[in-house]
Amino acid sequence: MKLTFLGAAGEVTGSQHLLETTEARILLDCGLFQGREEDCRPRNETFRCQPRNLDAVVLSHAHIDHCGNLPGLWKAGFRGPICCTAPTADIAAIMLRDSARIQEEDAAYEQRKRYRQRDHIPGPLYTEDDARHAAKLFEPQAMHEWQQIAPGVRLRFLHAGHVLGAAISELELQDAGEVRRVVFTGDLGRRQQPLLMDPETVERCDVLICESTYANRQHPDTANVSDELQRIICRAAEVGGRVVIPAFSLGRTQMLAYLLNELQNRNSLCRVPVFIDSPLATRLTDVHRHHTDDMDSDVQRSLQQDDDVFSFPGLTYVRSQDESMALNRTSGPLVIIAAGGMCENGRVVHHLKHSLDDERNTVMIIGFQAEHTLGRRLVELRPEVSIFGRRIPVRARIEVVNGLSAHADADDFRWWFGELQKRGGTGETYIVHGESAAAQALADLATDCSDELPVIPKYGQSFVIQ
């Protein structure tokens, strides 16, 4: 058996790993490589996995860095099944169309802007039509059930946590008369997160491919997030200010809606109108409503008394651009949860432009903010920031509330590998989807659980599994 790492190897983006046996070729994930445009384009438009010769794709979950290049794979000739859970199929279909629409709009904008220069402007990597074709290849599979997906290959999904539908993939592959067990974690989630099932543990395997995003850090306790939400919103309401919360459309927005709904049900939420300003998040929330059976026991208990855990009186889902613009002309206290998790794009940028210079307002940052982003500059408490070319003084209160990270941290990995060791450990371990410090931390942790020293592969590197 041969294993080749074609993405998320020594980096945290573009997840893509190729398994080859004497009978089948299986691709684990097909994510978009994200970063600087000059680096991304060559990586994303070139496939080293020979798409036409793949027997199947196994998709761990619907984040763009894991599923985002499936339309490109279809465009390059792949026509096999894309195996995933039912929630992942529904979410990914929406995410891929949205990704294609953004690429088409960006390409059209560049063509208009540089028309007179007669420069060659590359088109989008793929179109909405490509995304629709790729979505037709999804073959949803129930959790915990073994399915034959290719010659000599069986697959079973286990809960990974992280986001709705995310799965750990267990594969049994026949190779030269032997059966080998391969486990691919995808992105592991945290235990006791709102909405989501806890990540499950696995039996002994021959090969483990494990992500390492936050393996060298510890997240704050999730239990405090509801109290922080209540405190921040009520304080802003007392002074007549607004709260702007930048949030990714998948995962964070639904968690916030659920937590606010729980506060409302306990009569703990101040009487302040709440607006979720993201058409994409609205569509994804509808998918969450359709798949509540895949959520944790707390949600099941809530549903016995509340038929919609993502809505409550006073919460409005904003769809049109006109409705979004009207929020910035609305006086009085309110809460705006808007698309654009790192404040670099999306509707949240407009809300920040209209809110930052008022000391009554609050910006609530709920996730990691990468270097050189507007979100990072706010976290650093810069006295002013640039938005749409204008210098805007930052007089609003900046609140950083950690605890909603969707990724496993060092404690979660310690627990997960401890359980694996009790069940026999693994033959070989490959550490992916992490920067060097995080990957090394997980390699050190996994050493006692693995027969061989854990490997941190590089992009393009191949290994023959004996």
C-alpha positions as CSV (number, residue, x, y, z in Angstrom):
1,M,0.0,0.0,0.0
2,K,1.2,3.5,-0.9
3,L,0.3,6.7,0.9
4,T,1.0,10.1,-0.7
5,F,0.4,13.5,1.0
6,L,-0.9,16.1,-1.5
7,G,-2.0,18.8,0.9
8,A,-2.2,19.8,4.5
9,A,1.3,18.3,4.9
10,G,3.4,20.7,7.0
11,E,0.6,23.3,6.7
12,V,-3.0,23.8,7.7
13,T,-4.9,23.9,4.4
14,G,-5.7,22.0,1.3
15,S,-6.3,18.6,2.9
16,Q,-5.7,15.8,0.3
17,H,-4.1,12.4,0.8
18,L,-3.9,9.5,-1.7
19,L,-4.2,5.8,-0.8
20,E,-3.1,3.3,-3.4
21,T,-3.4,-0.5,-3.2
22,T,-3.1,-3.3,-5.7
23,E,-6.9,-3.0,-6.2
24,A,-8.0,0.6,-5.7
25,R,-7.0,4.3,-5.5
26,I,-8.8,6.4,-2.8
27,L,-8.4,10.1,-2.2
28,L,-9.0,11.3,1.4
29,D,-10.4,14.9,1.2
30,C,-10.0,17.3,-1.7
31,G,-9.6,20.7,-0.1
32,L,-8.7,24.1,-1.6
33,F,-5.2,25.3,-0.8
34,Q,-5.7,28.8,0.8
35,G,-3.2,31.6,1.1
36,R,-1.5,34.0,-1.2
37,E,-3.0,34.0,-4.7
38,E,0.4,33.4,-6.4
39,D,0.9,30.3,-4.3
40,C,-2.7,29.0,-4.4
41,R,-3.4,29.0,-8.1
42,P,-0.8,26.6,-9.2
43,R,-1.5,24.2,-6.4
44,N,-5.3,24.3,-6.9
45,E,-5.4,23.9,-10.6
46,T,-3.0,21.0,-10.8
47,F,-4.0,17.5,-9.5
48,R,-1.2,15.0,-8.8
49,C,-3.7,12.2,-7.9
50,Q,-4.8,11.4,-11.5
51,P,-8.5,12.2,-11.0
52,R,-9.7,10.0,-13.9
53,N,-8.1,7.0,-12.3
54,L,-9.5,7.4,-8.8
55,D,-12.0,4.9,-7.5
56,A,-13.5,7.1,-4.8
57,V,-13.1,10.1,-2.6
58,V,-13.7,9.9,1.1
59,L,-14.7,13.4,2.5
60,S,-14.2,14.0,6.2
61,H,-16.3,17.2,6.4
62,A,-17.5,20.3,4.6
63,H,-15.0,23.0,5.4
64,I,-13.6,24.5,2.2
65,D,-10.0,23.5,3.1
66,H,-11.2,19.9,3.0
67,C,-13.9,19.8,0.3
68,G,-13.3,23.0,-1.7
69,N,-11.6,21.6,-4.7
70,L,-14.1,18.8,-5.4
71,P,-15.5,20.8,-8.4
72,G,-12.0,21.1,-9.8
73,L,-11.6,17.3,-9.4
74,W,-14.8,16.8,-11.3
75,K,-13.6,19.2,-14.0
76,A,-10.4,17.2,-14.3
77,G,-12.3,14.1,-15.0
78,F,-13.2,12.4,-11.7
79,R,-16.6,10.6,-11.9
80,G,-16.5,8.2,-8.9
81,P,-18.4,8.4,-5.7
82,I,-17.7,11.0,-3.0
83,C,-18.4,9.2,0.2
84,C,-19.4,11.3,3.2
85,T,-22.1,11.7,5.9
86,A,-25.6,13.0,5.0
87,P,-25.1,16.4,6.8
88,T,-21.7,16.8,5.1
89,A,-23.3,16.2,1.7
90,D,-25.9,18.8,2.2
91,I,-23.5,21.4,3.7
92,A,-20.8,20.8,1.1
93,A,-23.2,21.3,-1.8
94,I,-24.0,24.8,-0.4
95,M,-20.4,25.6,0.4
96,L,-19.1,24.6,-3.0
97,R,-21.7,26.7,-4.9
98,D,-20.9,29.7,-2.7
99,S,-17.1,29.2,-3.3
100,A,-17.8,29.0,-7.1
101,R,-19.9,32.1,-7.1
102,I,-17.3,34.1,-5.2
103,Q,-14.6,32.9,-7.7
104,E,-16.7,33.8,-10.7
105,E,-17.5,37.3,-9.2
106,D,-13.8,37.9,-8.4
107,A,-12.7,36.9,-11.9
108,A,-15.3,39.1,-13.5
109,Y,-14.2,42.0,-11.3
110,E,-10.5,41.6,-12.3
111,Q,-11.4,41.4,-16.0
112,R,-13.4,44.7,-15.8
113,K,-10.6,46.4,-13.7
114,R,-7.8,45.4,-16.0
115,Y,-9.6,45.4,-19.4
116,R,-7.6,48.3,-20.8
117,Q,-4.3,46.8,-19.8
118,R,-5.1,43.8,-22.1
119,D,-3.6,41.5,-19.4
120,H,-4.5,37.8,-19.4
121,I,-6.9,37.3,-16.5
122,P,-7.3,33.7,-15.5
123,G,-10.9,32.6,-15.0
124,P,-12.3,31.0,-11.9
125,L,-10.9,27.6,-10.8
126,Y,-14.4,26.3,-11.3
127,T,-17.9,27.5,-11.9
128,E,-21.3,27.0,-10.1
129,D,-22.1,24.5,-12.8
130,D,-19.0,22.5,-11.9
131,A,-20.0,22.6,-8.2
132,R,-23.4,21.3,-9.0
133,H,-21.9,18.4,-11.0
134,A,-19.5,17.5,-8.2
135,A,-22.4,17.6,-5.7
136,K,-24.2,14.9,-7.7
137,L,-21.4,12.5,-6.9
138,F,-22.0,12.7,-3.2
139,E,-23.0,9.3,-1.7
140,P,-24.2,9.9,1.8
141,Q,-23.5,7.1,4.3
142,A,-24.8,6.6,7.8
143,M,-22.5,6.7,10.8
144,H,-21.2,3.4,12.2
145,E,-22.2,1.3,9.1
146,W,-19.6,-0.5,7.0
147,Q,-20.0,0.1,3.2
148,Q,-18.1,-1.3,0.2
149,I,-16.9,1.8,-1.7
150,A,-14.4,0.4,-4.2
151,P,-12.8,-3.0,-5.0
152,G,-11.3,-4.3,-1.8
153,V,-12.2,-1.2,0.2
154,R,-14.7,-0.9,3.1
155,L,-15.5,2.4,4.9
156,R,-17.1,3.2,8.2
157,F,-17.7,6.7,9.6
158,L,-17.5,7.7,13.3
159,H,-18.3,11.0,14.9
160,A,-15.4,13.5,14.8
161,G,-17.1,16.5,16.5
162,H,-15.7,19.7,14.9
163,V,-18.8,20.6,12.8
164,L,-22.1,19.0,11.9
165,G,-21.5,15.8,9.9
166,A,-17.7,15.7,10.5
167,A,-16.4,12.1,10.5
168,I,-13.5,10.0,11.4
169,S,-13.0,7.6,8.5
170,E,-12.1,4.0,9.2
171,L,-11.0,2.0,6.1
172,E,-10.3,-1.6,5.6
173,L,-8.3,-2.2,2.4
174,Q,-7.3,-5.5,0.8
175,D,-3.8,-5.3,-0.5
176,A,-1.8,-8.2,-1.9
177,G,-3.9,-10.7,0.0
178,E,-3.8,-8.8,3.3
179,V,-6.3,-6.5,5.0
180,R,-5.0,-3.2,6.4
181,R,-6.9,-0.8,8.6
182,V,-6.4,2.9,8.0
183,V,-7.9,5.6,10.1
184,F,-8.1,9.2,9.0
185,T,-9.3,11.6,11.6
186,G,-10.2,14.6,9.4
187,D,-10.4,17.4,11.9
188,L,-11.1,16.2,15.4
189,G,-13.4,18.3,17.5
190,R,-13.6,19.0,21.2
191,R,-15.5,17.2,23.8
192,Q,-18.6,18.8,25.4
193,Q,-19.1,21.4,22.7
194,P,-22.6,22.9,22.1
195,L,-24.7,21.0,19.4
196,L,-22.1,18.5,18.4
197,M,-21.5,14.8,19.3
198,D,-18.2,14.2,21.1
199,P,-15.4,12.7,18.9
200,E,-15.4,8.9,19.1
201,T,-12.3,6.7,19.6
202,V,-11.1,3.9,17.4
203,E,-9.7,0.4,17.7
204,R,-6.1,-0.5,16.8
205,C,-5.2,0.3,13.2
206,D,-2.2,-0.3,10.9
207,V,-2.0,3.4,9.7
208,L,-3.3,6.5,11.4
209,I,-3.4,9.9,9.6
210,C,-4.2,12.5,12.3
211,E,-4.6,16.3,12.2
212,S,-2.7,18.5,14.7
213,T,-4.0,22.0,14.3
214,Y,-4.1,23.0,18.0
215,A,-2.1,20.1,19.5
216,N,0.3,22.5,21.2
217,R,-2.3,24.7,23.0
218,Q,-5.2,24.5,25.4
219,H,-8.6,26.1,24.8
220,P,-10.6,27.9,27.5
221,D,-13.6,26.1,28.9
222,T,-16.7,26.3,26.7
223,A,-19.0,26.4,29.7
224,N,-18.1,30.1,30.3
225,V,-19.2,31.3,26.8
226,S,-22.9,31.7,27.6
227,D,-22.1,33.8,30.7
228,E,-19.8,35.9,28.6
229,L,-22.4,36.4,25.9
230,Q,-25.0,37.5,28.5
231,R,-22.5,39.9,30.2
232,I,-21.4,41.6,27.0
233,I,-24.8,42.0,25.4
234,C,-26.4,43.3,28.6
235,R,-23.6,45.8,29.2
236,A,-24.0,47.1,25.7
237,A,-27.8,47.3,26.1
238,E,-27.4,49.4,29.3
239,V,-25.5,52.1,27.5
240,G,-27.5,52.0,24.3
241,G,-24.8,50.4,22.1
242,R,-24.7,47.6,19.6
243,V,-22.6,44.3,19.7
244,V,-21.0,43.2,16.4
245,I,-19.9,39.6,16.3
246,P,-17.9,38.4,13.3
247,A,-18.6,34.7,12.8
248,F,-17.9,32.1,10.2
249,S,-21.1,31.0,8.4
250,L,-20.5,27.3,9.2
251,G,-20.3,26.2,12.8
252,R,-19.8,29.4,14.8
253,T,-23.0,31.1,13.7
254,Q,-25.1,28.1,14.5
255,M,-23.4,27.7,17.9
256,L,-24.1,31.3,18.7
257,A,-27.8,31.1,17.7
258,Y,-28.1,27.9,19.8
259,L,-26.5,29.5,22.9
260,L,-28.6,32.7,22.6
261,N,-31.7,30.6,22.3
262,E,-30.8,28.7,25.4
263,L,-30.3,32.0,27.3
264,Q,-33.6,33.2,26.0
265,N,-35.3,30.0,27.2
266,R,-33.8,30.6,30.7
267,N,-35.0,34.2,30.6
268,S,-31.4,35.3,31.0
269,L,-31.0,37.2,27.7
270,C,-31.5,41.0,27.7
271,R,-34.4,42.2,25.5
272,V,-32.2,43.2,22.6
273,P,-33.0,42.4,18.9
274,V,-30.5,40.0,17.4
275,F,-29.7,39.8,13.6
276,I,-27.8,37.1,11.8
277,D,-26.6,38.9,8.7
278,S,-25.4,36.2,6.3
279,P,-27.4,34.5,3.5
280,L,-24.9,31.6,3.5
281,A,-25.3,31.2,7.3
282,T,-29.0,31.3,6.9
283,R,-29.0,28.4,4.3
284,L,-26.6,26.4,6.5
285,T,-28.7,26.9,9.5
286,D,-31.6,25.4,7.6
287,V,-29.4,22.3,7.0
288,H,-28.7,22.1,10.7
289,R,-32.5,22.2,11.4
290,H,-32.9,19.2,9.0
291,H,-30.2,17.2,10.8
292,T,-30.9,17.7,14.5
293,D,-30.8,13.9,14.9
294,D,-27.1,14.1,14.4
295,M,-26.7,16.5,17.3
296,D,-25.9,15.8,21.0
297,S,-28.2,14.9,23.9
298,D,-28.5,18.5,25.1
299,V,-30.1,19.4,21.8
300,Q,-32.4,16.4,22.0
301,R,-33.6,17.5,25.4
302,S,-34.1,21.1,24.2
303,L,-36.2,19.9,21.2
304,Q,-38.7,18.2,23.6
305,Q,-39.8,21.7,24.6
306,D,-38.5,23.9,21.8
307,D,-39.2,23.0,18.2
308,D,-36.4,25.3,16.8
309,V,-33.2,25.6,18.8
310,F,-31.8,28.1,16.3
311,S,-34.5,30.8,16.6
312,F,-36.4,32.7,19.3
313,P,-38.6,35.9,19.4
314,G,-36.3,38.8,18.6
315,L,-33.9,36.9,16.3
316,T,-34.0,37.8,12.6
317,Y,-32.2,36.1,9.8
318,V,-31.2,38.8,7.3
319,R,-31.1,37.9,3.7
320,S,-31.1,40.9,1.4
321,Q,-28.4,43.5,1.0
322,D,-30.9,46.3,1.6
323,E,-31.9,44.7,5.0
324,S,-28.2,44.5,5.9
325,M,-27.6,48.1,5.1
326,A,-30.6,49.2,7.0
327,L,-29.1,47.8,10.2
328,N,-26.4,50.5,10.1
329,R,-29.2,53.1,10.2
330,T,-31.0,51.5,13.1
331,S,-30.7,53.3,16.4
332,G,-30.7,51.7,19.9
333,P,-29.1,48.5,21.2
334,L,-28.9,45.5,19.0
335,V,-26.7,42.5,18.2
336,I,-25.4,41.7,14.7
337,I,-23.8,38.4,14.0
338,A,-22.3,38.8,10.5
339,A,-20.3,36.8,8.1
340,G,-16.6,37.3,8.0
341,G,-14.8,35.4,10.8
342,M,-11.5,37.3,10.5
343,C,-13.2,40.6,9.5
344,E,-11.5,40.7,6.1
345,N,-14.5,40.3,3.9
346,G,-18.3,39.8,4.1
347,R,-21.0,42.0,5.5
348,V,-19.3,42.3,8.9
349,V,-16.7,44.7,7.4
350,H,-19.5,47.2,6.7
351,H,-20.9,46.9,10.2
352,L,-17.5,47.5,11.7
353,K,-17.0,50.5,9.6
354,H,-20.2,52.0,11.1
355,S,-19.6,50.8,14.7
356,L,-16.0,51.1,15.6
357,D,-15.9,54.8,16.3
358,D,-18.7,54.8,19.0
359,E,-17.6,54.0,22.5
360,R,-21.0,52.6,23.4
361,N,-20.5,49.7,20.9
362,T,-18.8,46.4,21.4
363,V,-17.0,44.1,19.0
364,M,-17.0,40.5,20.2
365,I,-14.2,38.4,18.7
366,I,-14.9,34.7,19.1
367,G,-12.2,32.9,17.1
368,F,-8.6,32.9,16.1
369,Q,-7.5,35.9,14.1
370,A,-4.7,35.4,11.6
371,E,-1.8,37.8,11.3
372,H,-2.3,40.8,9.0
373,T,-6.1,40.6,9.2
374,L,-8.5,43.3,10.4
375,G,-9.6,41.0,13.2
376,R,-6.0,40.6,14.5
377,R,-5.6,44.4,14.5
378,L,-8.7,44.8,16.6
379,V,-7.5,42.1,19.0
380,E,-4.2,44.0,19.3
381,L,-6.2,47.1,20.3
382,R,-4.9,49.3,17.5
383,P,-6.1,52.9,18.1
384,E,-7.3,53.1,14.5
385,V,-7.8,50.7,11.6
386,S,-8.2,51.0,7.8
387,I,-11.5,49.9,6.3
388,F,-12.2,50.5,2.6
389,G,-9.3,52.9,2.5
390,R,-10.5,55.1,5.4
391,R,-8.8,55.4,8.7
392,I,-11.4,54.7,11.4
393,P,-10.7,55.3,15.1
394,V,-11.4,52.4,17.4
395,R,-13.4,53.7,20.3
396,A,-15.7,50.6,20.6
397,R,-15.0,48.1,23.3
398,I,-13.2,45.0,22.0
399,E,-14.1,41.8,23.8
400,V,-12.2,38.5,23.1
401,V,-14.2,35.5,24.0
402,N,-12.4,32.2,23.5
403,G,-13.9,28.8,24.1
404,L,-15.8,28.2,20.8
405,S,-12.9,26.7,18.9
406,A,-14.1,23.7,16.9
407,H,-10.7,21.9,17.0
408,A,-9.4,19.5,19.5
409,D,-6.7,20.9,21.8
410,A,-3.8,19.3,23.6
411,D,-6.1,17.9,26.4
412,D,-8.5,16.4,23.8
413,F,-5.6,14.8,21.9
414,R,-4.2,13.4,25.1
415,W,-7.5,11.8,25.9
416,W,-8.0,10.5,22.3
417,F,-4.6,8.9,22.0
418,G,-4.9,7.5,25.5
419,E,-8.1,5.7,24.5
420,L,-6.4,4.4,21.3
421,Q,-3.5,3.1,23.3
422,K,-5.9,1.1,25.5
423,R,-7.3,-0.4,22.3
424,G,-4.0,-1.5,20.9
425,G,-2.5,1.7,19.4
426,T,-1.4,2.0,15.8
427,G,1.3,0.6,13.6
428,E,2.3,3.8,11.8
429,T,1.3,7.4,12.5
430,Y,1.3,10.4,10.1
431,I,0.8,13.9,11.5
432,V,-0.9,16.3,9.1
433,H,-2.9,19.6,9.1
434,G,-0.7,21.5,11.5
435,E,2.1,24.1,11.7
436,S,5.4,22.7,12.7
437,A,5.2,23.4,16.4
438,A,1.7,21.8,16.7
439,A,2.7,18.8,14.5
440,Q,5.8,18.2,16.6
441,A,3.8,18.4,19.8
442,L,1.3,15.8,18.5
443,A,4.2,13.6,17.3
444,D,5.7,13.6,20.8
445,L,2.3,12.7,22.3
446,A,1.6,9.9,19.8
447,T,5.0,8.2,20.2
448,D,3.9,5.8,23.0
449,C,0.8,4.9,21.0
450,S,2.6,4.0,17.7
451,D,4.8,1.0,16.9
452,E,7.0,3.3,14.7
453,L,8.1,6.8,15.4
454,P,5.3,9.2,14.1
455,V,6.1,10.9,10.8
456,I,5.4,14.6,9.9
457,P,5.2,14.3,6.1
458,K,6.1,17.0,3.6
459,Y,4.0,18.0,0.6
460,G,4.2,15.4,-2.2
461,Q,6.0,12.9,0.0
462,S,5.1,9.2,-0.5
463,F,5.4,6.2,1.9
464,V,5.1,2.5,1.1
465,I,3.3,0.7,4.0
466,Q,4.9,-2.8,4.4
